[in-house]
Amino acid sequence: MNFQQMHKQRKFTLIAGAAGFISCFLPWYSYGFGSINGLHSWGVLVFILFGISAFLSYTGDAQKNLPGKSWSLFFFPA
């Protein structure tokens, strides 16, 4: 898939998902003798949701915007 031919909405979603996905590995909180990254407790859920958003923006017809039904499958199953 060519990034230049992707719809603008898919580009922004893919970039935001990738940035969030990577941010889970960076330190979120530092204290005297260590730090905690984004893969603790609720951070795992955030990690998974960023991965899902990047995956959904990469699949399907790249030249069309994202259909609303692809997002609602995860949050409001039929």
C-alpha positions in Angstrom: 0.0 0.0 0.0 1.3 3.4 -1.0 1.2 6.0 1.8 0.9 8.8 -0.7 -2.3 7.4 -2.2 -4.0 6.9 1.2 -7.0 9.0 2.2 -6.1 11.8 4.5 -8.3 10.4 7.3 -6.5 7.1 7.1 -3.1 8.8 7.1 -3.8 10.7 10.3 -5.3 7.7 12.0 -2.3 5.5 11.1 0.2 8.1 12.3 -1.7 8.7 15.6 -2.0 5.0 16.2 1.7 4.4 15.5 2.7 7.3 17.7 0.5 6.0 20.6 1.7 2.5 20.1 5.3 3.6 20.4 4.6 5.9 23.3 3.6 2.9 25.4 7.2 1.8 25.5 8.4 5.2 26.7 8.5 6.1 30.4 5.2 7.6 31.7 6.2 8.2 35.3 9.6 8.5 36.9 10.6 8.3 40.5 13.8 8.2 42.5 15.2 4.8 41.4 13.2 3.9 38.3 10.4 4.6 35.9 7.1 3.0 34.7 6.3 2.7 31.1 2.9 2.5 29.4 2.6 -1.3 29.6 1.4 -1.4 33.2 -2.3 -1.9 34.3 -4.5 0.2 32.0 -1.6 0.9 29.7 -2.1 -2.6 28.2 -5.6 -1.7 27.1 -4.3 1.6 25.6 -1.6 -0.4 23.8 -4.2 -2.7 22.3 -6.5 0.1 21.3 -3.8 2.0 19.5 -2.8 -1.2 17.7 -6.5 -1.7 16.6 -6.8 1.8 15.3 -3.6 1.5 13.3 -4.7 -1.9 11.9 -8.1 -0.6 10.9 -6.6 2.4 9.1 -4.3 0.1 7.2 -6.9 -2.4 6.0 -9.5 -2.0 3.3 -9.6 0.4 0.4 -6.9 3.0 1.1 -8.3 5.7 -1.2 -11.6 5.9 0.7 -12.3 7.2 4.1 -12.9 4.9 7.0 -16.5 3.7 7.2 -18.3 4.2 10.5 -19.4 0.6 10.6 -15.8 -0.7 11.0 -15.4 1.2 14.2 -18.8 0.4 15.6 -18.1 -3.4 15.4 -15.7 -3.1 18.4 -17.8 -0.9 20.6 -21.4 -1.8 19.7 -21.6 -5.4 18.4 -24.8 -6.3 16.6 
